[in-house]
Amino acid sequence: MDLSIFSQKKILITGHTGFKGSWLYSFLKVLGADIYGISLPPVTGGIFNTLSFENEENSYYIDILNKDSFEKTVQEINPDICFHLAAQPLVLDSFVDPMKTYLTNIVGTINLFDSLAKCSNNKAIITTTTDKVYQENISGLPYTESDALGGGKDPYSTSKSAVEMLIKSWREVCRINGGNIKIVSARSGNVIGGGDVSRNRLIPDLVYAFKNNAICNIRNPHHVRPWQHVLDPIFGYILIAEKALTSMKMSGEFNFGPTVNKKITVGDVADMACSFWANNQKWVHSPELNGNFSETVELELNSSRANDELRWFPRLNLQESIKWTIDWEINSNKTNSSKITQTQIHDYLGLI
């Protein structure tokens, strides 16, 4: 593993103003990379603004569906590596506006791939999808990369499953046309960490309730998800890029999930988050929040391929992941969010 390789590379992140994109942006800055970002404008109150990145000269606020402007900017950047995170990432929002979800996640990805195919420098594309791309099984075993795709019934998971099919097809397009771009899919679970303000996500909803001295309503406390701190899968993405730059053989898909030892429910995570907050916070089960929406009950990932080929392992257990998240939320403000974020990244690097 040679993380110094990134200090010599031009890196493009799509969706860099989002929660996960902001953490990746921060991580790569710590590694000394030359970073460019293309995204929609940052959400008010989101982590990107608290880190004071909004005025960085290499940030471009362009809709990935605006093909002409998007392609022109991608070609001007001409990156060595691209991390593709831009997406409509929320399950419930995908039911409200399925067309936007399908266009952004599928057509947006096609726009990116086509734009990068015209760039002379591009060597690798790391496209993030989700643990929800898998066709629901009844075995009770964690999903492996070879399991059937299909997603659940929601537009978000089906759109991301379609992206996985697109990735496989585009690899063949590149091969037939003599290209040598390495295109890799990264599938991670439910990430948590400081600065997430997305609606209808467990930790952001809990933190909002904590800060407003309210009781948080939770719709599915018995559902099981592969919870992990955002820095764990992000480091996995970085390891994919490092290997893509240094190895001739790099392709396919990688799962990034927590070590599977027991099933951790939404309610378990909520209990731990409450315990780390100072004021004896509580939550209640509110099944009426489900409406007519359908979500997969149980998701777990097998990360053996990442363990074996990338030497990637989760560095933070669940308790540590939640504590780091709550510590960030308690202590961050407009003047020190960047410092706290960098401190957590350096602390994480100290665990490697």
C-alpha positions in Angstrom: 0.0 0.0 0.0 1.5 3.3 -1.1 -0.8 6.2 -0.3 1.8 8.7 -1.4 0.9 7.9 -5.0 -2.1 10.2 -4.7 0.0 13.3 -4.2 1.0 13.0 -7.9 -2.5 12.4 -9.3 -5.4 14.6 -10.5 -8.6 13.2 -9.0 -12.2 14.0 -9.9 -15.0 13.3 -7.4 -18.6 13.5 -8.7 -21.0 14.2 -5.9 -18.2 15.8 -3.8 -20.6 18.1 -1.9 -22.6 15.2 -0.5 -22.0 13.5 2.9 -19.8 10.7 1.7 -18.2 12.9 -1.0 -17.2 15.5 1.5 -15.4 12.9 3.7 -13.7 11.5 0.6 -12.7 15.0 -0.5 -11.3 15.7 3.0 -9.4 12.4 3.1 -7.8 12.9 -0.3 -6.8 16.4 0.7 -5.0 15.0 3.7 -3.2 12.7 1.3 -2.1 15.7 -0.8 -4.1 14.9 -3.9 -5.0 17.5 -6.6 -8.8 17.2 -6.3 -11.5 18.4 -8.6 -15.2 18.1 -7.8 -18.4 18.2 -9.9 -21.7 18.2 -8.1 -24.9 20.0 -7.5 -24.5 22.9 -5.1 -24.1 21.8 -1.5 -27.1 21.4 0.8 -27.6 24.2 3.3 -26.2 23.1 6.6 -24.5 20.1 5.1 -21.0 19.0 5.9 -19.4 20.5 2.7 -20.3 24.0 3.9 -19.2 23.5 7.4 -15.8 22.4 6.1 -15.6 25.7 4.2 -15.0 24.0 0.8 -17.8 25.8 -1.1 -15.4 28.4 -2.5 -12.6 26.1 -3.6 -11.6 27.0 -7.1 -11.7 23.4 -8.3 -15.4 22.9 -7.4 -17.8 22.9 -10.3 -21.6 23.0 -9.7 -23.0 21.3 -12.7 -25.9 18.8 -13.0 -24.6 15.5 -14.2 -27.6 15.3 -16.6 -26.5 18.5 -18.3 -24.4 16.5 -20.8 -22.7 19.4 -22.7 -21.5 21.4 -19.7 -20.7 18.3 -17.7 -18.6 16.7 -20.5 -16.8 19.9 -21.3 -15.7 20.3 -17.7 -14.7 16.6 -17.3 -12.5 16.9 -20.4 -11.0 20.1 -19.2 -10.1 18.4 -15.9 -8.8 15.3 -17.7 -8.4 13.3 -14.4 -6.2 10.4 -13.7 -8.8 8.8 -11.4 -12.5 9.4 -11.0 -14.6 8.5 -7.9 -18.2 8.5 -9.0 -20.5 9.2 -6.0 -23.1 11.6 -7.6 -26.5 10.0 -7.1 -30.0 10.3 -5.8 -29.2 8.2 -2.7 -32.4 8.1 -0.6 -34.8 5.2 -0.7 -37.9 7.1 0.3 -37.2 10.0 -2.0 -36.9 7.5 -4.9 -40.6 6.6 -4.4 -41.6 10.3 -4.4 -39.7 11.1 -7.6 -38.7 7.8 -9.3 -38.0 9.5 -12.6 -35.3 11.8 -11.1 -33.8 8.8 -9.3 -33.5 6.7 -12.5 -32.2 9.6 -14.6 -29.6 10.8 -12.1 -28.3 7.3 -11.2 -28.4 5.6 -14.6 -28.2 8.3 -17.3 -25.9 10.4 -15.1 -23.5 7.4 -14.9 -23.7 6.9 -18.7 -22.8 10.6 -19.2 -19.8 10.3 -16.9 -18.5 7.1 -18.6 -18.9 8.6 -22.0 -17.2 11.9 -21.0 -14.2 10.0 -19.3 -13.8 7.8 -22.4 -12.7 11.0 -24.3 -10.1 11.9 -21.6 -6.5 10.9 -22.4 -5.4 10.7 -18.7 -8.1 8.6 -17.2 -6.9 5.3 -15.8 -9.6 4.3 -13.3 -13.2 4.9 -12.4 -14.4 3.8 -9.0 -18.2 3.8 -9.0 -20.1 3.5 -5.7 -23.4 1.7 -5.7 -24.9 0.1 -2.6 -25.5 -3.0 -0.6 -29.1 -2.8 -1.8 -28.2 -3.9 -5.4 -28.7 -7.6 -4.5 -31.8 -9.6 -5.2 -33.2 -10.4 -1.8 -32.3 -13.9 -0.7 -33.8 -16.2 1.9 -30.6 -18.0 2.9 -29.8 -15.5 5.8 -26.2 -15.4 4.6 -24.3 -12.2 3.9 -24.3 -11.2 0.3 -21.2 -11.9 -1.8 -20.3 -10.1 -5.0 -21.4 -13.1 -7.1 -24.9 -13.1 -5.8 -27.8 -12.2 -8.1 -28.5 -8.5 -8.7 -31.9 -7.0 -8.9 -32.3 -4.8 -5.8 -35.5 -4.6 -3.8 -38.8 -3.0 -5.0 -37.8 0.6 -4.5 -36.5 2.8 -7.4 -33.3 3.6 -5.6 -32.1 0.0 -5.3 -33.2 -1.0 -8.8 -31.5 2.0 -10.3 -28.3 1.1 -8.6 -28.6 -2.5 -9.8 -29.0 -1.1 -13.3 -25.8 0.9 -12.8 -24.0 -2.4 -11.9 -25.2 -3.9 -15.2 -24.1 -0.7 -17.0 -20.6 -1.0 -15.4 -20.2 -4.5 -16.7 -21.3 -3.5 -20.2 -19.1 -0.4 -20.3 -16.0 -2.5 -19.5 -16.8 -4.5 -22.6 -17.3 -1.3 -24.6 -13.9 -0.1 -23.5 -12.3 -3.5 -24.3 -13.8 -3.6 -27.8 -12.7 0.0 -28.5 -9.2 -0.6 -27.3 -9.5 1.4 -24.1 -7.7 0.5 -20.9 -9.8 2.3 -18.3 -10.3 0.2 -15.2 -13.9 0.4 -14.0 -14.6 -1.0 -10.5 -17.8 -1.1 -8.5 -17.8 -0.5 -4.8 -20.8 -1.7 -2.8 -21.0 -0.5 0.8 -23.6 -0.6 3.5 -25.2 2.0 5.7 -22.6 4.5 6.5 -22.6 6.9 9.5 -20.4 9.8 10.4 -20.4 13.4 11.4 -22.1 15.9 9.2 -24.9 13.9 7.5 -28.1 16.0 7.2 -30.0 13.7 4.9 -33.7 13.2 5.7 -35.1 9.8 6.7 -31.7 8.4 7.7 -31.3 7.0 11.2 -28.3 9.0 12.6 -29.3 12.4 11.1 -32.8 12.0 12.4 -31.5 11.1 15.8 -29.0 13.9 15.9 -31.7 16.4 14.8 -34.0 15.2 17.6 -31.1 15.3 20.2 -30.2 18.9 19.3 -33.8 19.9 19.5 -34.5 18.0 22.8 -37.1 15.9 21.0 -37.9 12.2 20.8 -36.9 10.6 17.6 -39.5 8.6 15.6 -38.1 5.4 14.0 -40.0 3.5 11.4 -38.2 0.1 11.3 -36.3 -0.6 14.5 -36.1 -4.4 13.8 -34.4 -4.1 10.4 -30.8 -5.2 10.1 -28.2 -3.2 8.2 -24.4 -3.4 7.7 -23.5 -0.3 9.8 -20.1 1.3 9.4 -18.3 4.6 9.9 -18.0 6.5 6.6 -14.2 6.4 6.8 -14.1 2.6 6.5 -15.7 2.3 3.0 -14.0 5.5 1.8 -10.6 4.0 2.7 -11.7 0.9 0.7 -12.4 3.1 -2.3 -9.0 4.7 -2.0 -7.3 1.2 -1.9 -9.2 0.3 -5.1 -7.8 3.4 -6.8 -4.3 2.7 -5.5 -4.4 -0.9 -6.8 -5.8 0.3 -10.1 -2.9 2.6 -10.6 -0.3 0.0 -9.6 -1.7 -3.3 -10.9 -2.6 -4.5 -14.4 -5.3 -6.7 -13.0 -8.0 -4.7 -11.4 -11.7 -5.0 -12.2 -14.9 -6.3 -10.9 -16.9 -5.5 -7.7 -16.0 -5.1 -4.1 -18.2 -5.3 -1.0 -17.3 -3.1 2.0 -19.2 -4.0 5.1 -18.5 -4.4 8.8 -17.3 -7.6 10.4 -20.3 -9.9 10.7 -20.5 -11.3 14.2 -24.1 -10.6 15.2 -27.1 -9.0 13.6 -27.3 -5.3 14.5 -30.7 -3.7 14.3 -31.8 -0.2 13.7 -33.0 -0.1 17.3 -29.6 -1.3 18.6 -27.8 1.5 16.8 -30.4 4.1 18.1 -29.8 2.8 21.7 -26.1 3.3 21.4 -26.4 6.8 19.9 -28.7 7.8 22.7 -26.2 6.5 25.3 -23.4 8.6 23.8 -25.4 11.8 23.9 -25.4 13.7 27.2 -29.1 14.0 28.0 -30.6 10.5 28.3 -32.3 10.8 24.9 -35.0 8.4 23.7 -36.6 7.1 20.6 -40.0 5.6 19.8 -41.2 3.2 17.1 -43.5 4.9 14.7 -44.6 2.4 12.1 -47.0 4.9 10.5 -43.9 6.6 9.0 -43.6 3.6 6.6 -46.7 4.6 4.6 -46.8 2.2 1.7 -43.1 2.1 1.2 -41.3 -1.3 1.1 -37.7 -1.8 2.3 -35.6 -4.9 2.6 -35.7 -6.2 6.1 -32.2 -7.6 6.4 -28.9 -6.7 4.7 -25.4 -8.0 5.4 -22.3 -8.0 3.3 -19.5 -10.5 2.9 -16.3 -8.5 2.4 -13.9 -11.4 1.9 -12.7 -10.2 -1.6 -11.7 -6.8 -0.2 -10.1 -8.5 2.8 -8.0 -10.8 0.5 -7.2 -8.6 -2.5 -7.0 -5.2 -1.0 -6.0 -6.1 2.6 -9.0 -3.9 3.6 -10.6 -4.5 7.0 -12.9 -2.3 9.1 -10.8 -0.3 11.5 -13.7 0.9 13.7 -16.2 -1.4 15.4 -19.8 -0.3 15.7 -19.5 1.3 19.1 -16.4 3.3 18.0 -18.2 4.3 14.8 -21.2 5.7 16.6 -19.0 7.4 19.2 -16.9 9.1 16.6 -20.1 10.3 14.9 -21.7 11.6 18.0 -18.4 13.3 19.1 -18.2 15.1 15.8 -21.8 16.3 16.1 -21.4 17.5 19.7 -18.2 19.3 19.1 -18.4 20.7 15.6 -19.3 24.2 14.6 -18.5 26.6 11.8 -15.1 27.4 13.1 -13.8 23.9 14.0 -15.6 21.3 11.9 -12.6 21.1 9.5 -10.3 20.6 12.4 -12.4 17.8 13.9 -12.8 16.1 10.5 -9.0 16.2 9.8 -8.3 14.9 13.4 -10.6 11.9 12.8 -9.0 11.2 9.5 -5.5 11.3 11.0 -6.7 9.2 13.9 -8.1 6.7 11.4 -4.8 6.6 9.4 -3.1 5.8 12.7 -5.2 2.6 12.9 -3.9 1.4 9.5 
